[in-house]
Amino acid sequence: ADMQKIAETRSSAAMVEQPKTTVGKSSLAVQVFSFKDSVRAETSMKQLKDKGYPAYVMMSDLGPRGVFYRVRVGPFVNEGEAQKSLESITRDFKSGIIVTE
């Protein structure tokens, strides 16, 4: 009976670890701005693209807090790439934080 419990525990642990694998494969981005105004977000995205950054806008509905338009650059496959871009973006735009997607 104890061996069966150990086997069950291991299979449960394997199931729990599954999402971690997915998280590990998720990409990173640099969030530069977050606006309630989609026009401001689009304008900021264009400014980033004009500087050569792979920028995009992501809409986030935060329920009672409202809808925010997040201006991001990426995706990046590793933290080193994201960090390099963050340093450059912070120099150019005085804003930025690394986020997981």
C-alpha positions, 0 to 999 in steps of 0.5 A: 500500500505504501508503494502505491501511495508513493506512486500516486504522490509522484504522479500528482507531483508530475501533474503539478510540475506540468504548468511549470514547464509551460511557464518556463516556455513562456516568453518575456517582454519589456512592458514600457507603458500602460495606458487607459487610452488606446490612442496614447498606447498606439502612439507610444507603440509607434514611437518604439517601432520608429526606434527599431523595437518590436513593440506591440499593444496588449489589452488587459481588462482588469475588471473594476479597475478598467481596461488598460492598454499595455505597450510592450516590446518582445517577445524575448526567449531569455532574460539576458535578451530582455535585460539588454532591451530593458536597459536600452528602452530605459535609456530612450524612454525612461520607463520599462519593466520585464514581464512574463507572458 
